[in-house]
């Protein structure tokens, strides 16, 4: 599988996780962490179910990955997530030393990779994350739009 094909396949996996979040009444965002060609952890939004404001898909997946690897550093890992991460998640991604971030939909209002903030390239962070946005962006964005439309 080439790089683009692998990115698409892992993003489709993250989309399935986002659908799990939606089934549980959570905002549909999913995340998967991969090393090489192996999934080491997954997560989906669950702040409502866990009564935890840090229960974002990325944080859930990074916590599980740390346990699986017995290390809080997730070097050489790629994080796939269906929405551009927020400031909290970007801080955690940097501290975890995630090598590469791939996200689906851009978040112009709250995205902290390249929109509201550009933390992926921030000089004050001691780790720069390689990133690519817009992978299956339309599908990822539709999940969120449909979810919020149904709530109104």
Order of alpha helices (4+ residues) and beta strands (2+ residues): alpha-beta-beta-alpha-alpha-beta-alpha-beta-beta-alpha
